[in-house]
Amino acid sequence: MKNNNPIKISEILKAKNILDGKIVTTPLIYDFYLSKKFGSKIFYKAENIQRTGSFKIRGAYNKIYNSIKNDKPAGILAWSSGNHAQGVAEAANIFNIKSTIVMPKDAPQNKINGTKSRKANIVFYNRKTENREEIGNSIARKNNLLIIPPYDDPDVIAGQGTIGLEIIEQISKYDLFPDKVLVPTGGGGLIAGIATAIKNKFNNTNIYSIEPNKFADYSKSIKNKKIYKNNMNNQSICDSLLANQPGEMTFNINKNLIKKGLTVTDKQVLKAIRYAYMNLGLILEPGGAVGLAAILNKKTILKNKTIVIVLSGSNIDTKVFKKAIQ
């Protein structure tokens, strides 16, 4: 298959050096209980304990670093339901640059609070009737702000790809290679970066996108080899994965790297959050728990497989967390 991937492994390696000392090298955690139960080797890449509570700071910091070498902007702008918002705001603070975030009115309060605590200026919009990109682009033009896209950007994807480099290094210490890697998927930037890094080293590894079943645009798009849009009137507790559709850049990467898209229900996600808390001592937000939900519900063959599940975030709404663990 011809490789048309615009993201080169050299760019991910460069991002790793840029991020050194700025982020947490998150652990790869072995699940003894589920591994024994399913006759497999199950690991978790714990980005839920990353700085800001999600993987997003990796791409945000890498993008800002590479964008301000020659010309420092008046400020930074991003659109996000919360995790990218906090990652961008945190990274902007490191560079001593002001940030503006376009957020949906129905974003979880804890993510709004986390973004405010990082001194970001928040502009709210209605995700069902307004277009966040149009709002953001208009503000950026008027105020000379640098836009940090949530996923459809080479520097952002390369930053997220450093997770894949860490997985390679960490699992190699067990003298293993991953048969399967499960990645929470919204716009597709996280899985594009991870898949690029993993497949460069382990070409036989199968990469799976995991989504809420009512927002299965990536699953449908990969299966049919064309971009499908979500019905934004649908609802899911997985707020961090509710993209309108796959990014054009991410889809062009992922269509050649993803084996299959898997989906889970909100009920299955709640049970996964409970399992992570009760059995692993980990706090996961709904979007960060979809891969674990897929494993708990045997959405793919597990026996005699080495499986890595990316836990992408921990920024869970208090009410949702209480509902999950009660």
Secondary structure, DSSP 8 states (H G I E B T S, - for coil): -----S--HHHHHHHHHHHTTTS----EEE-HHHHHHHTSEEEEEEGGGSGGGBTHHHHHHHHHHHHSSS---SEEEEE-SSHHHHHHHHHHHHTT--EEEEEETTS-HHHHHHHHHTT-EEEEE-TTTS-HHHHHHHHHHHHTEEE--SSSSHHHHHHHHHHHHHHHHHHHTTT---SEEEEE-SSSHHHHHHHHHHHHH-TT-EEEEEEEGGG-HHHHHHHHTS-----TT---S-GGG--SS--HHHHHHHTTTEEEEEEE-HHHHHHHHHHIIIII-----GGGGHHHHHHHTT-S--TT-EEEEEE-B----HHHHHHHH-
